[in-house]
Amino acid sequence: MSGKGNIVYPYIPNSVPDVRRAMLDELGFESEEDIYKEIPDRLRFKGEMKLPAPIHSEARLQRHVEKILAKNENVKDNISFLGGGTWNHYVPALCDTIGGRDEILTSYVGEAFTDHGKFQILFESTSMLGDLTGFEACNTPTYDWPNAVAITSRMAARTTGRKEILVSENIGPERKVINENYCKPDLKIVEVKYDFENRCLDLADLKSKVSDNTALIYFESPSYLGFLETQGAEIVEIAHAKGALVAVGVDPTSLGILEAPGDYGADYAVGELQPLGVHMQCGGGLGGFIATKDEEKFVAEYPSLLFGVLPTVKEGEYGFGQVAFERTSYGSREKGKDFIGTCAALHGMIAAVYLALMGPGGMKDLGSTIMQRMAYAKAELAKVPGVKLYDGYNFKEFVVNFDDFGKSVAEVNKALLKKKIFGGIDLTKSFPELGNSALYCVTEMLSKEDIDDLVVALNEMC
């Protein structure tokens, strides 16, 4: 980037020497170094960064990157039992076709710079998510599920005027960390014990911790570990008795067969859009959602964009537009409810395609299929010597314990990878109370033969 040898970088238009010189003259600078002169010398790096030489040919650059990517192991070439926040679900071709259209293919916000129906697609997406969760209002996507939890925590704090957030200790590790970070410094996060023996939230501990300062209780069903919370209505009752609100973290693929959070009295539902027609990507493919009742005290606290059916400038006509835009930091800048940040509106639009394609019957079939295949996997794994399961009411994911297997989870996964199988997520650091355990995931993408291959591979290790 120094411009030595008057190199023009094809991907950086401002590297053209004449253009760079004109920009520096406009700023009154002799060189690019003047831009950074306010950085103290003690903080400046004096050496030379060990970066590869630039590749000027686009064809050569593409080949170089593809060689690097070819080292990756993927779910197309391997049997995958990985989950934990990003799951291997089937993506219908229609999702790629519509999501890849030029007028839609931008994940940034989803603003209608050239509308082409984006507002309607996002309205339909949030409407169908509302149907799934049992609520009337739903936002355009947040960055991801953890971001949705964090935003909801602050929404609840503003609604109640309280400063304490109670969370179940068995929620996803990333969701836990991001929520804590986002709520600093003015909100206090308190963990509620999870009863791993009975696979449910410890209600006695919850009752001892909920108080007149509690803004929100957050739990997941299914949880990060796959357990279904069977006490949802009781948790809601305990919270509401103290004037607190309740948010439930959900996997949308479960809601074709499980009761919706809105139906048992919860105030918010949050979750992840990735299972709804979005491909897994390295650090991407994610988009969170927040759903609530259509009441002013909830809707007024959304920092994100909301789409609805609104009157147009012509009397008697209606169109799709943004609801209460002044709530947002776009509309009110620093006076907005919160800062929206980067959104993944593209994933919200793809979710609309997926949900419309599946319909209620398809979502029910999907959930039933996953439950059946998971039940078969659990039954077969339980027969492997030295393997035991933290059994209970689960959806899609479950905990497999290897305490008596003679190998660590890391050793098991290494051996499985040699057989083209991705084993479960190692839980030994994030949930040490579960011992030498891993989180296994079963989706509709796994066949009976895939599960049998896993069981055979584990038996061969005994």
Residue, then its C-alpha position, 0 to 999 in steps of 0.5 A: m500500500s505504500g505505492k513503491g514502484n507506482i504499483v496500481y492495485p486492481y482492487i483498490p482504485n485509489s492506488v492509482p498514483d495520480v488519484r492518490r496524489a490528488m487526495l493527499d493534496e486535498l488533505g494537505f498531506e505530503s504522504e500517507e504517513d501524515i494520516y497516522k501522525e496523531i498515533p503516538d510513536r510508542l504505539r507504532f509498529k516499526g517492523e515490516m509485516k510478513l505479508p505475501a506479495p500481492i497477486h495482480s491477476e484475478a485468475r491467479l488470485q482465484r486459483h490461489v484462494e481456491k487452493i487454500l479453501a481446498k484444505n477445508e473439510n466440509v459437510k458435503d464430503n463428510i458425515s456431520f454430527l456438528g451443531g451448536g448454533t450452525w446446523n447442516h440443514y437442506v437448502p432448497a434450490l429456490c432459496d439460492t435462486i431467489g436469494g441470488r437475484d441481483e436486486i436482492l443479493t445484499s446482506y446489508v440492512g435490506e434498505a430499498f435503494t432499488d426496492h424490487g419488493k424487498f419491503q414486502i419480502l421482509f414483511e412476509s418473513t417477519s409475519m411467518l416468524g410471528d406465526l411460528t413463535g406465537f407473536e404478532a411483531c417481529n424485526t428484520p434480522t439482527y447480526d445473529w442469535p447472540n446479538a438478538v439475546a443481547i438486544t432483547s435484554r436491553m429492550a426488557a430493561r428499558t420496558t421495565g426500568r430494571k437493571e437485572i437479567l437472569v439467564s439459565e446457566n445452560i445457554g449457548p456459551e457464545r450467547k452467554v458471553i455476548n449478552e454479558n458484554y453487550c449489557k455492560p456496564d449498567l445491566k447485571i447478569v445473574e445465572v440461574k442454576y440448571d438441574f442437569e439431573n432432571r434436565c430442566l431449570d432449577l425453579a427453587d434457584l430461580k425463585s430465590k434470585v428473581s426480584d423487583n429489580t429483575a427485568l428479564i428471565y432468559f432460557e432456551s427450549p431447546s437449549y444449547l444442549g438440546f434439552l426441552e424446557t418442560q416448565g415454560a409456563e411455570i417460569v413465565e408465572i414466576a417471572h410475571a408475579k415479580g413484574a419481570l419479562v420472559a424471553v425464550g430462545v428457540d430453534p425455528t425448526s422445532l416450532g412445527i411440532l413444539e408449542a410456541p413461546g407466545d402460547y405459554g405466555a412468554d413476552y419475547a422469542v429469539g432465535e437463529l435464521q440460519p436453519l431456514g434456507v441459509h447455507m453454513q459459512c465460515g463465521g457467516g450465514l447467521g441472522g437473529f430474530i426477535a418476536t414480541k406481542d404487538e403492544e406499544k411497550f414492546v414495539a416501542e423498544y425495538p432498535s431494529l427495523l420493523f415492516g408493516v402494511l401502511p397507508t400510501v400518499k394516495e388515499g385508500e391505497y396501502g403498501f409495505g413500509q417501515v413502522a415507527f422509523e423514528r425509534t431507530s438510530y437511523g431516524s433519531r441518530e443518538k436519540g434512537k433506542d439503541f444502535i442497530g449495527t450490521c444486519a443480515a436482511l438477506h438472510g431474512m428474505i431467504a427465510a421468507v422463501y424457505l418458510a413459504l415453500m415449506g408451509p405449516g405442513g412442511m415445518k411439521d414434517l421437518g420437526s418430526t423427521i428430525m425427532q425420529r432420526m435423533a431417537y434412532a441415533k440415541a438408541e444406537l449410540a446407547k448400545v456402544p460399550g462405554v458410551k452413555l447419554y444424558d437422556g431426556y426430552n431433546f430436539k436435534e441435539f443431545v449430550v454423549n458422555f465418554d467417561d467410560f469409553g477410554k478416550s477423550v472427546a478430542e481423541v474420539n473426534k480425531a479418530l472419527l475424522k479419519k473415517k470422514i465423520f465430524g464428531g460432536i462439539d467438545l463440551t469439556k471446557s464449556f460444560p465441565e460438569l458434564g464430564n468427558s462429553a460431546l454435543y451431537c446433532v442430528t438433522e434431516m440431512l443424516s440418513k440411517e446409514d450415516i448414523d450406523d456408520l458413526v456407531v460402527a466407527l465408535n465400536e471399532m475404537c472400543 
